[in-house]
């Protein structure tokens, strides 16, 4: 993966990095019944970060089957089925950056293309980044909000007492600890 466009790269970051699966996570949160937030994550996920003379590039993906929705089994089947993630036809969620800005003050902004269910849409995330002294590990914490209907996930039902059972806005969280790759 090579950086593709004008991207901001701090002087202290260069090389290729791969996510540490123990210290990295990809999650999402959505309003349920208008009163609470339901959260889940993907346990089989990975990412790479490449920082070079041309800038910084970030790519990642997650196996839909690894979603942490387990109980009840009917709920898991519904989430993996055609009304939501459609895991059989679209087994992975992917992201590829178009623009990565890692500022010297520790702030981060990443824009790119997120693909869910075979539907790719532009998305921008903001957050923070840091490099661990001594180890060279890079931490990246990002958050973005998307409308699930833009990815063809428009299932809905009425909540008891009225209103929608499930919100349309989904908050995506990415917490990465990236390890330098041996070169």
Backbone as a printed PyTorch tensor [residue, N CA C, xyz], in Angstrom:
tensor([[[  0.8590,  -1.1670,   0.0000],
         [  0.0000,   0.0000,   0.0000],
         [  0.9000,   1.2220,   0.0000]],

        [[  0.6460,   2.1230,  -0.8860],
         [  1.4220,   3.3600,  -0.9700],
         [  0.4930,   4.5430,  -0.7610]],

        [[  0.9440,   5.5920,  -0.1090],
         [  0.1190,   6.7790,   0.0370],
         [ -0.3090,   7.2850,  -1.3380]],

        [[ -1.5410,   7.7940,  -1.4210],
         [ -2.1030,   8.1290,  -2.7190],
         [ -2.2380,   9.6090,  -3.0030]],

        [[ -2.4240,  10.4430,  -2.0130],
         [ -2.6240,  11.8650,  -2.2470],
         [ -1.8010,  12.6640,  -1.2550]],

        [[ -1.8870,  13.9820,  -1.3940],
         [ -1.1820,  14.8540,  -0.4540],
         [ -1.6730,  14.5640,   0.9500]],

        [[ -0.7800,  14.0990,   1.7900],
         [ -1.1410,  13.7150,   3.1430],
         [ -0.1260,  14.3070,   4.1030]],

        [[ -0.6050,  14.6860,   5.2650],
         [  0.2710,  15.2980,   6.2460],
         [  0.9660,  14.2050,   7.0510]],

        [[  2.2800,  14.2560,   7.0950],
         [  3.0480,  13.2810,   7.8450],
         [  3.9700,  13.9930,   8.8190]],

        [[  3.8540,  13.6880,  10.0910],
         [  4.7820,  14.2790,  11.0520],
         [  6.2070,  13.7780,  10.7870]],

        [[  7.1530,  14.5880,  11.0930],
         [  8.5520,  14.2360,  10.8570],
         [  8.9710,  12.9780,  11.6040]],

        [[  8.3130,  12.6560,  12.6980],
         [  8.7560,  11.5430,  13.5280],
         [  8.1980,  10.1880,  13.1070]],

        [[  7.4220,  10.1170,  12.0340],
         [  6.7840,   8.8600,  11.6590],
         [  7.2090,   8.4320,  10.2660]],

        [[  7.7820,   7.2190,  10.1680],
         [  8.0880,   6.6490,   8.8610],
         [  8.1550,   5.1390,   8.9890]],

        [[  7.8490,   4.4650,   7.8910],
         [  7.8990,   3.0140,   7.8610],
         [  6.5290,   2.3860,   7.6830]],

        [[  6.5120,   1.0690,   7.7930],
         [  5.2810,   0.2820,   7.6670],
         [  4.9340,  -0.3250,   9.0200]],

        [[  3.6430,  -0.3250,   9.3240],
         [  3.1640,  -0.7980,  10.6180],
         [  1.9530,  -1.7100,  10.3890]],

        [[  1.8000,  -2.7160,  11.2500],
         [  0.6580,  -3.6230,  11.2030],
         [ -0.0020,  -3.6370,  12.5720]],

        [[ -1.3170,  -3.7070,  12.5800],
         [ -2.0540,  -3.6760,  13.8450],
         [ -1.7150,  -4.8790,  14.7150]],

        [[ -1.6070,  -4.6200,  15.9950],
         [ -1.4290,  -5.6500,  17.0150],
         [ -2.8420,  -6.1110,  17.3920]],

        [[ -3.2200,  -7.3580,  17.0820],
         [ -4.6040,  -7.7810,  17.3080],
         [ -5.0300,  -7.7790,  18.7760]],

        [[ -4.0830,  -7.9070,  19.6830],
         [ -4.4220,  -7.9030,  21.1110],
         [ -4.7920,  -6.5020,  21.5890]],

        [[ -4.1760,  -5.4780,  20.9820],
         [ -4.3710,  -4.1110,  21.4420],
         [ -5.0980,  -3.2350,  20.4320]],

        [[ -5.8440,  -3.8400,  19.5180],
         [ -6.5840,  -3.0940,  18.5050],
         [ -8.0250,  -3.5830,  18.4570]],

        [[ -8.9340,  -2.6650,  18.1250],
         [-10.3460,  -3.0660,  18.0120],
         [-11.0830,  -2.1810,  17.0210]],

        [[-12.1030,  -2.7540,  16.4230],
         [-13.0130,  -2.0580,  15.5210],
         [-14.4020,  -2.2660,  16.0830]],

        [[-15.1070,  -1.1990,  16.4040],
         [-16.4170,  -1.3510,  17.0110],
         [-17.4390,  -0.3990,  16.4360]],

        [[-18.6710,  -0.5890,  16.8730],
         [-19.7370,   0.3130,  16.4640],
         [-20.7490,   0.4410,  17.5920]],

        [[-21.4750,   1.5450,  17.5680],
         [-22.5120,   1.8090,  18.5730],
         [-23.7130,   2.4080,  17.8610]],

        [[-24.9080,   2.0230,  18.3330],
         [-26.1420,   2.4820,  17.7170],
         [-27.2160,   2.6130,  18.7990]],

        [[-28.0680,   3.6010,  18.6500],
         [-29.1380,   3.8220,  19.6220],
         [-30.1990,   2.7300,  19.4840]],

        [[-30.6340,   2.1960,  20.6220],
         [-31.6640,   1.1560,  20.6570],
         [-32.8730,   1.6810,  21.4320]],

        [[-34.0210,   1.6030,  20.8260],
         [-35.2940,   2.0350,  21.4300],
         [-35.2870,   3.5000,  21.8400]],

        [[-34.3530,   4.2660,  21.3150],
         [-34.2850,   5.6860,  21.6100],
         [-33.8010,   6.0200,  23.0080]],

        [[-33.3930,   5.0050,  23.7890],
         [-33.0150,   5.2730,  25.1850],
         [-31.6510,   4.7440,  25.5960]],

        [[-31.0950,   3.8170,  24.8190],
         [-29.8090,   3.2430,  25.2230],
         [-28.9160,   3.0750,  24.0020]],

        [[-27.6660,   2.7310,  24.2420],
         [-26.7120,   2.5290,  23.1650],
         [-26.2730,   1.0770,  23.1540]],

        [[-26.4380,   0.4360,  22.0130],
         [-25.9790,  -0.9350,  21.8290],
         [-24.5990,  -0.8880,  21.1840]],

        [[-23.6500,  -1.6520,  21.7410],
         [-22.2850,  -1.6700,  21.2210],
         [-21.8780,  -3.0870,  20.8600]],

        [[-21.0990,  -3.1970,  19.7760],
         [-20.5290,  -4.4820,  19.3680],
         [-19.2010,  -4.1950,  18.6810]],

        [[-18.4490,  -5.2420,  18.4230],
         [-17.1320,  -5.0970,  17.7970],
         [-16.8820,  -6.2780,  16.8670]],

        [[-15.7820,  -6.1930,  16.1290],
         [-15.3350,  -7.2760,  15.2700],
         [-14.0000,  -7.7580,  15.8160]],

        [[-13.8980,  -9.0630,  16.1130],
         [-12.6900,  -9.5920,  16.7380],
         [-11.6230,  -9.9900,  15.7260]],

        [[-12.0080, -10.2510,  14.4730],
         [-11.0530, -10.5990,  13.4150],
         [-10.8980,  -9.3770,  12.5190]],

        [[ -9.9800,  -8.4990,  12.9050],
         [ -9.7730,  -7.2470,  12.1690],
         [ -8.2860,  -6.9630,  12.0850]],

        [[ -7.8990,  -6.2810,  11.0260],
         [ -6.4890,  -5.8970,  10.9050],
         [ -6.3720,  -4.5760,  10.1580]],

        [[ -5.2050,  -3.9700,  10.2910],
         [ -4.9570,  -2.6900,   9.6280],
         [ -3.4660,  -2.5650,   9.3620]],

        [[ -3.1530,  -1.7450,   8.3490],
         [ -1.7700,  -1.3960,   8.0530],
         [ -1.6750,   0.1180,   7.8960]],

        [[ -0.5390,   0.6370,   8.2920],
         [ -0.2400,   2.0600,   8.1600],
         [  1.1290,   2.1500,   7.4960]],

        [[  1.2200,   2.9480,   6.4410],
         [  2.4890,   3.1600,   5.7540],
         [  2.7530,   4.6550,   5.7380]],

        [[  3.9200,   5.0400,   6.2590],
         [  4.3270,   6.4490,   6.2790],
         [  5.6500,   6.5540,   5.5340]],

        [[  5.6420,   7.3710,   4.4920],
         [  6.8520,   7.5330,   3.6890],
         [  6.9520,   8.9450,   3.1550]],

        [[  7.8150,   9.1220,   2.1790],
         [  8.0340,  10.4430,   1.5970],
         [  6.7710,  11.0110,   0.9620]],

        [[  5.8820,  10.1280,   0.4790],
         [  4.6520,  10.5720,  -0.1760],
         [  3.5050,  10.8250,   0.8000]],

        [[  3.7100,  10.5770,   2.0880],
         [  2.6590,  10.7970,   3.0770],
         [  2.3230,   9.5330,   3.8330]],

        [[  1.0860,   9.4810,   4.3250],
         [  0.6260,   8.3860,   5.1700],
         [ -0.6000,   7.7470,   4.5360]],

        [[ -0.6640,   6.4160,   4.6020],
         [ -1.8320,   5.6830,   4.1060],
         [ -2.2530,   4.6650,   5.1620]],

        [[ -3.5580,   4.4870,   5.2990],
         [ -4.1250,   3.5560,   6.2650],
         [ -5.1400,   2.6750,   5.5540]],

        [[ -5.0580,   1.3670,   5.7880],
         [ -6.0380,   0.4120,   5.2790],
         [ -6.4090,  -0.5340,   6.3990]],

        [[ -7.6560,  -1.0110,   6.3720],
         [ -8.0840,  -1.9740,   7.3640],
         [ -9.2620,  -2.7720,   6.8770]],

        [[ -9.4850,  -3.9100,   7.5260],
         [-10.6500,  -4.7240,   7.2070],
         [-11.0260,  -5.5610,   8.4210]],

        [[-12.2740,  -6.0290,   8.3920],
         [-12.7770,  -6.8700,   9.4730],
         [-13.6670,  -7.9550,   8.8860]],

        [[-13.5600,  -9.1500,   9.4390],
         [-14.4250, -10.2530,   9.0340],
         [-15.7840, -10.0710,   9.7020]],

        [[-16.8310, -10.0000,   8.9000],
         [-18.1790,  -9.7790,   9.4310],
         [-18.5790, -10.8890,  10.3950]],

        [[-18.2140, -12.1260,  10.1030],
         [-18.5720, -13.2650,  10.9700],
         [-18.0040, -13.1180,  12.3840]],

        [[-16.9800, -12.2520,  12.5530],
         [-16.3550, -12.1080,  13.8700],
         [-17.0790, -11.1030,  14.7580]],

        [[-18.2440, -10.6110,  14.3320],
         [-18.9860,  -9.6470,  15.1450],
         [-19.2920, -10.2660,  16.5090]],

        [[-19.2250,  -9.4720,  17.5520],
         [-19.3830,  -9.9730,  18.9180],
         [-20.8400, -10.1920,  19.3290]],

        [[-21.7580, -10.0550,  18.4070],
         [-23.1660, -10.3710,  18.6890],
         [-23.2800, -11.8910,  18.7370]],

        [[-23.5850, -12.4300,  19.9180],
         [-23.6610, -13.8870,  20.0440],
         [-25.0040, -14.3870,  20.5770]],

        [[-25.6320, -13.6460,  21.4400],
         [-26.8760, -14.1050,  22.0730],
         [-27.9940, -13.1100,  21.8430]],

        [[-29.1670, -13.5500,  21.6650],
         [-29.5200, -14.9240,  21.3390],
         [-29.0960, -15.2610,  19.9130]],

        [[-28.9900, -16.5460,  19.5900],
         [-28.5470, -16.9620,  18.2530],
         [-29.3900, -16.3540,  17.1250]],

        [[-30.6740, -16.1330,  17.3880],
         [-31.5410, -15.5440,  16.3610],
         [-31.1260, -14.1060,  16.0520]],

        [[-30.6950, -13.3720,  17.0670],
         [-30.2340, -11.9960,  16.8740],
         [-28.9550, -11.9900,  16.0430]],

        [[-28.0310, -12.9140,  16.3690],
         [-26.7870, -13.0170,  15.5870],
         [-27.1070, -13.3370,  14.1330]],

        [[-27.9780, -14.3130,  13.9000],
         [-28.3430, -14.6960,  12.5300],
         [-28.9590, -13.5130,  11.7880]],

        [[-29.7900, -12.7430,  12.4610],
         [-30.4160, -11.5690,  11.8360],
         [-29.3560, -10.5320,  11.4720]],

        [[-28.4010, -10.2690,  12.3740],
         [-27.3510,  -9.2810,  12.1190],
         [-26.4460,  -9.7120,  10.9670]],

        [[-26.1760, -11.0050,  10.8500],
         [-25.3200, -11.5060,   9.7800],
         [-26.0790, -11.7060,   8.4710]],

        [[-27.4020, -11.6760,   8.5390],
         [-28.2420, -11.9470,   7.3810],
         [-28.3770, -10.7770,   6.4250]],

        [[-29.2030, -10.9690,   5.3740],
         [-29.3240,  -9.9840,   4.2980],
         [-29.8800,  -8.6260,   4.7170]],

        [[-30.6150,  -8.5360,   5.8180],
         [-31.1570,  -7.2330,   6.2290],
         [-30.1140,  -6.3420,   6.9050]],

        [[-29.0110,  -6.9540,   7.3510],
         [-27.9560,  -6.1660,   7.9850],
         [-26.6410,  -6.3590,   7.2260]],

        [[-25.7010,  -7.1250,   7.7630],
         [-24.3700,  -7.2090,   7.1630],
         [-24.2810,  -8.1010,   5.9230]],

        [[-25.2170,  -9.0180,   5.7280],
         [-25.2140,  -9.9140,   4.5690],
         [-23.8530, -10.6060,   4.4460]],

        [[-23.4410, -11.2610,   5.5310],
         [-22.1070, -11.8510,   5.6350],
         [-21.8210, -12.9070,   4.5760]],

        [[-22.8170, -13.6350,   4.1660],
         [-22.5820, -14.6780,   3.1640],
         [-22.0970, -14.0780,   1.8400]],

        [[-22.7010, -13.0080,   1.4050],
         [-22.3210, -12.3700,   0.1390],
         [-21.2010, -11.3400,   0.3000]],

        [[-21.0660, -10.7640,   1.4970],
         [-20.0720,  -9.7090,   1.7440],
         [-19.3550, -10.0090,   3.0590]],

        [[-18.3810, -10.9060,   3.0310],
         [-17.7510, -11.3880,   4.2680],
         [-16.8260, -10.4050,   4.9830]],

        [[-16.4340,  -9.2950,   4.3270],
         [-15.5130,  -8.3600,   4.9700],
         [-16.0030,  -6.9260,   4.8390]],

        [[-15.6920,  -6.1450,   5.8500],
         [-15.8550,  -4.6930,   5.8270],
         [-14.4530,  -4.1490,   5.5880]],

        [[-14.3090,  -3.1850,   4.6800],
         [-12.9800,  -2.6830,   4.3540],
         [-12.9350,  -1.1590,   4.3990]],

        [[-11.7400,  -0.6450,   4.6330],
         [-11.4970,   0.7960,   4.6090],
         [-10.1650,   1.0430,   3.9260]],

        [[-10.1280,   2.0570,   3.0660],
         [ -8.8760,   2.4960,   2.4270],
         [ -8.8370,   4.0130,   2.4880]],

        [[ -7.7670,   4.5580,   3.0340],
         [ -7.6540,   6.0120,   3.1760],
         [ -7.3930,   6.6920,   1.8490]],

        [[ -7.8450,   7.9310,   1.7960],
         [ -7.5090,   8.8210,   0.6800],
         [ -6.6520,   9.9780,   1.1910]],

        [[ -6.8620,  10.3290,   2.4570],
         [ -6.1450,  11.4560,   3.0490],
         [ -5.9550,  11.1720,   4.5280]],

        [[ -4.7280,  11.2400,   4.9900],
         [ -4.4150,  11.0160,   6.3970],
         [ -3.6410,  12.2210,   6.9020]],

        [[ -4.1460,  12.8640,   7.9450],
         [ -3.4570,  13.9910,   8.5620],
         [ -3.1620,  13.6410,  10.0130]],

        [[ -1.8840,  13.5120,  10.3230],
         [ -1.4320,  13.2530,  11.6820],
         [ -0.6460,  14.4840,  12.1160]],

        [[ -1.2890,  15.3390,  12.8760],
         [ -0.6920,  16.6270,  13.2390],
         [  0.2870,  16.4800,  14.3980]],

        [[  1.2240,  17.4210,  14.4720],
         [  2.2240,  17.4060,  15.5410],
         [  1.6100,  17.5540,  16.9310]],

        [[  0.3660,  18.0860,  17.0260],
         [ -0.2860,  18.2230,  18.3340],
         [ -0.9850,  16.9440,  18.7810]],

        [[ -0.8630,  15.8540,  17.9920],
         [ -1.4740,  14.5790,  18.3670],
         [ -2.8770,  14.3800,  17.8100]],

        [[ -3.4110,  15.3530,  17.0930],
         [ -4.7300,  15.1770,  16.4960],
         [ -4.6010,  14.4160,  15.1700]],

        [[ -5.6620,  13.7190,  14.8110],
         [ -5.6640,  12.9240,  13.5850],
         [ -6.9720,  13.1300,  12.8400]],

        [[ -6.8640,  13.1390,  11.5170],
         [ -8.0370,  13.1600,  10.6520],
         [ -7.7440,  12.2150,   9.4990]],

        [[ -8.6670,  11.2880,   9.2710],
         [ -8.5030,  10.2970,   8.2150],
         [ -9.7660,  10.3020,   7.3650]],

        [[ -9.6030,  10.4420,   6.0660],
         [-10.7190,  10.3670,   5.1220],
         [-10.4290,   9.2440,   4.1500]],

        [[-11.4900,   8.5610,   3.7330],
         [-11.3000,   7.4780,   2.7810],
         [-12.6080,   6.8510,   2.3910]],

        [[-12.5110,   5.6070,   1.9690],
         [-13.6790,   4.8840,   1.4870],
         [-13.9340,   3.6790,   2.3780]],

        [[-15.1450,   3.6220,   2.9410],
         [-15.5890,   2.5070,   3.7740],
         [-16.5420,   1.6660,   2.9430]],

        [[-16.3050,   0.3530,   2.9230],
         [-17.1830,  -0.5460,   2.1800],
         [-17.8290,  -1.5470,   3.1260]],

        [[-19.1580,  -1.5280,   3.1370],
         [-19.9700,  -2.4500,   3.9240],
         [-21.0250,  -3.0140,   2.9920]],

        [[-21.2070,  -4.3350,   2.9930],
         [-22.2160,  -4.9950,   2.1440],
         [-21.9780,  -4.7250,   0.6570]],

        [[-20.7420,  -4.4910,   0.2650],
         [-20.4480,  -4.2240,  -1.1340],
         [-20.7440,  -2.8000,  -1.5550]],

        [[-21.1450,  -1.9400,  -0.6220],
         [-21.4430,  -0.5410,  -0.9030],
         [-20.3210,   0.3080,  -0.3180]],

        [[-19.6510,   1.0700,  -1.1730],
         [-18.5370,   1.9140,  -0.7350],
         [-18.9940,   3.3700,  -0.6710]],

        [[-18.6870,   4.0160,   0.4400],
         [-19.0470,   5.4210,   0.6470],
         [-17.8670,   6.1520,   1.2760]],

        [[-17.7440,   7.4580,   0.9780],
         [-16.6940,   8.2420,   1.6390],
         [-17.0350,   8.4400,   3.1140]],

        [[-15.9940,   8.4370,   3.9310],
         [-16.1720,   8.6560,   5.3630],
         [-14.9510,   9.3990,   5.8870]],

        [[-15.1820,  10.2490,   6.8870],
         [-14.0930,  10.9670,   7.5580],
         [-14.1630,  10.6690,   9.0440]],

        [[-13.0030,  10.4140,   9.6160],
         [-12.9080,  10.1290,  11.0390],
         [-11.9120,  11.0910,  11.6670]],

        [[-12.1270,  11.3930,  12.9330],
         [-11.2020,  12.2450,  13.6670],
         [-10.8050,  11.5510,  14.9560]],

        [[ -9.7000,  11.9890,  15.5210],
         [ -9.2540,  11.4060,  16.7780],
         [ -7.8640,  11.8570,  17.1350]],

        [[ -7.0830,  10.9100,  17.6580],
         [ -5.7360,  11.2060,  18.1420],
         [ -4.7600,  10.1350,  17.6700]],

        [[ -3.4700,  10.4720,  17.7560],
         [ -2.4240,   9.5160,  17.4390],
         [ -1.2160,   9.8040,  18.3160]],

        [[ -0.3510,   8.7990,  18.4760],
         [  0.8720,   8.9540,  19.2630],
         [  1.8470,   7.8430,  18.8840]],

        [[  3.1240,   8.0910,  19.1430],
         [  4.1620,   7.0840,  18.9650],
         [  4.7360,   6.7830,  20.3410]],

        [[  4.8320,   5.5000,  20.6860],
         [  5.3740,   5.0910,  21.9820],
         [  6.8920,   5.2200,  21.9700]],

        [[  7.4450,   5.9620,  22.9280],
         [  8.9000,   6.0970,  23.0000],
         [  9.5580,   4.7220,  23.1760]],

        [[ 10.6100,   4.4900,  22.4450],
         [ 11.3580,   3.2470,  22.5930],
         [ 10.8810,   2.1130,  21.7110]],

        [[  9.5900,   1.8420,  21.6800],
         [  9.0950,   0.6920,  20.9180],
         [  8.7450,   1.0460,  19.4800]],

        [[  8.4760,   2.3160,  19.2210],
         [  8.0720,   2.7190,  17.8860],
         [  6.6490,   2.3570,  17.5260]],

        [[  5.9020,   1.8150,  18.5020],
         [  4.4980,   1.4900,  18.2490],
         [  3.7130,   2.7800,  18.0310]],

        [[  2.7350,   2.7090,  17.1400],
         [  1.8920,   3.8490,  16.8390],
         [  0.4870,   3.5470,  17.3370]],

        [[ -0.1010,   4.4830,  18.0770],
         [ -1.4890,   4.3560,  18.5190],
         [ -2.3350,   5.3290,  17.7160]],

        [[ -3.4930,   4.8660,  17.2980],
         [ -4.4160,   5.6810,  16.5210],
         [ -5.8200,   5.4050,  17.0360]],

        [[ -6.4840,   6.4560,  17.5340],
         [ -7.8590,   6.3660,  18.0440],
         [ -8.7330,   7.2270,  17.1510]],

        [[ -9.7030,   6.6180,  16.4670],
         [-10.5390,   7.3430,  15.5160],
         [-12.0090,   7.0750,  15.7530]],

        [[-12.8360,   8.0550,  15.3850],
         [-14.2870,   7.9040,  15.4900],
         [-14.9400,   8.5940,  14.3010]],

        [[-15.9730,   7.9410,  13.7640],
         [-16.7530,   8.5030,  12.6590],
         [-18.2110,   8.1410,  12.8710]],

        [[-19.0920,   8.9580,  12.3220],
         [-20.5260,   8.6680,  12.3730],
         [-21.0160,   8.5230,  10.9430]],

        [[-21.7260,   7.4150,  10.6780],
         [-22.2890,   7.1640,   9.3560],
         [-23.7760,   6.8640,   9.4950]],

        [[-24.4950,   7.0600,   8.4130],
         [-25.9070,   6.6840,   8.3360],
         [-25.9540,   5.2950,   7.7160]],

        [[-26.4390,   4.3220,   8.4530],
         [-26.4110,   2.9360,   7.9900],
         [-27.2050,   2.7320,   6.7080]],

        [[-28.1830,   3.5760,   6.4520],
         [-28.9730,   3.4560,   5.2220],
         [-28.1200,   3.6850,   3.9800]],

        [[-27.0400,   4.4690,   4.1020],
         [-26.1520,   4.6980,   2.9650],
         [-25.4440,   3.4190,   2.5190]],

        [[-25.4230,   2.4040,   3.3770],
         [-24.7940,   1.1230,   3.0600],
         [-25.8380,   0.0360,   2.8120]],

        [[-27.0880,   0.4490,   2.6270],
         [-28.1520,  -0.5100,   2.3490],
         [-28.6860,  -1.2300,   3.5670]],

        [[-28.3890,  -0.7150,   4.7590],
         [-28.8880,  -1.3310,   5.9940],
         [-30.0280,  -0.4560,   6.5030]],

        [[-31.2140,  -0.7130,   5.9760],
         [-32.3410,   0.1570,   6.3050],
         [-33.4540,  -0.5490,   7.0730]],

        [[-33.1950,  -1.7550,   7.5520],
         [-34.1840,  -2.4820,   8.3520],
         [-34.6290,  -1.6210,   9.5270]],

        [[-35.9240,  -1.6980,   9.8320],
         [-36.4540,  -0.9400,  10.9520],
         [-37.7340,  -1.6020,  11.4450]],

        [[-38.0530,  -1.3900,  12.6850],
         [-39.3470,  -1.7630,  13.2370],
         [-39.6930,  -0.7710,  14.3350]],

        [[-40.9610,  -0.7250,  14.6720],
         [-41.4070,   0.2170,  15.6950],
         [-41.0780,  -0.3210,  17.0830]],

        [[-40.5880,   0.5800,  17.9250],
         [-40.2820,   0.2280,  19.3140],
         [-41.5770,   0.1320,  20.1100]],

        [[-41.6000,  -0.6760,  21.1420],
         [-42.7780,  -0.6880,  22.0140],
         [-43.0200,   0.7340,  22.5270]],

        [[-44.2170,   1.2150,  22.3870],
         [-44.5340,   2.5760,  22.8150],
         [-44.3220,   3.6100,  21.7310]],

        [[-43.8390,   3.1880,  20.5430],
         [-43.6640,   4.1120,  19.4240],
         [-42.2200,   4.4800,  19.1700]],

        [[-41.9630,   5.0290,  18.0140],
         [-40.6060,   5.4100,  17.6070],
         [-39.8750,   4.2380,  16.9830]],

        [[-38.6870,   4.5070,  16.4890],
         [-37.8680,   3.4800,  15.8520],
         [-37.1350,   2.6470,  16.8900]],

        [[-37.0400,   1.3510,  16.6440],
         [-36.3240,   0.4580,  17.5500],
         [-34.8080,   0.6630,  17.4410]],

        [[-34.3450,   1.0740,  16.2510],
         [-32.9200,   1.1720,  16.0060],
         [-32.5940,   2.4930,  15.3170]],

        [[-31.6050,   3.1950,  15.8290],
         [-31.1960,   4.4530,  15.2170],
         [-30.5860,   4.2350,  13.8510]],

        [[-30.5470,   5.2760,  13.0530],
         [-29.9160,   5.1970,  11.7340],
         [-28.4590,   5.6310,  11.7850]],

        [[-28.0970,   6.5040,  12.7150],
         [-26.7050,   6.9250,  12.8480],
         [-25.9230,   5.8770,  13.6420]],

        [[-24.7760,   5.5020,  13.0890],
         [-23.9110,   4.5080,  13.7150],
         [-22.5630,   5.1640,  13.9760]],

        [[-22.0830,   5.0700,  15.2020],
         [-20.7600,   5.5740,  15.5510],
         [-19.7660,   4.4340,  15.4120]],

        [[-18.7810,   4.6440,  14.5680],
         [-17.7300,   3.6500,  14.3490],
         [-16.5040,   4.0910,  15.1320]],

        [[-15.9240,   3.1670,  15.8960],
         [-14.7140,   3.4650,  16.6580],
         [-13.5920,   2.5190,  16.2200]],

        [[-12.4170,   3.0960,  16.0590],
         [-11.2360,   2.3310,  15.6800],
         [-10.1470,   2.6690,  16.6850]],

        [[ -9.6630,   1.6520,  17.3660],
         [ -8.5470,   1.8090,  18.2990],
         [ -7.4360,   0.8970,  17.8110]],

        [[ -6.3710,   1.5040,  17.3230],
         [ -5.2750,   0.7190,  16.7650],
         [ -3.9920,   0.9360,  17.5460]],

        [[ -3.3030,  -0.1450,  17.8030],
         [ -1.9230,  -0.0960,  18.2280],
         [ -1.1620,  -0.8330,  17.1370]],

        [[ -0.3200,  -0.1080,  16.4220],
         [  0.3590,  -0.6290,  15.2520],
         [  1.8390,  -0.8580,  15.5530]],

        [[  2.3260,  -2.0170,  15.1600],
         [  3.6960,  -2.4400,  15.4270],
         [  4.5390,  -2.2520,  14.1670]],

        [[  5.7570,  -1.7260,  14.3060],
         [  6.6140,  -1.5980,  13.1170],
         [  6.8470,  -2.9660,  12.4770]],

        [[  6.7400,  -3.0080,  11.1530],
         [  7.0120,  -4.2620,  10.4350],
         [  8.4940,  -4.3750,  10.1740]],

        [[  8.9720,  -5.5900,  10.2420],
         [ 10.3790,  -5.8350,   9.9350],
         [ 10.5780,  -5.6420,   8.4510]],

        [[ 11.5640,  -4.9080,   8.0610],
         [ 11.7160,  -4.5650,   6.6710],
         [ 12.9150,  -5.0880,   6.0430]]])
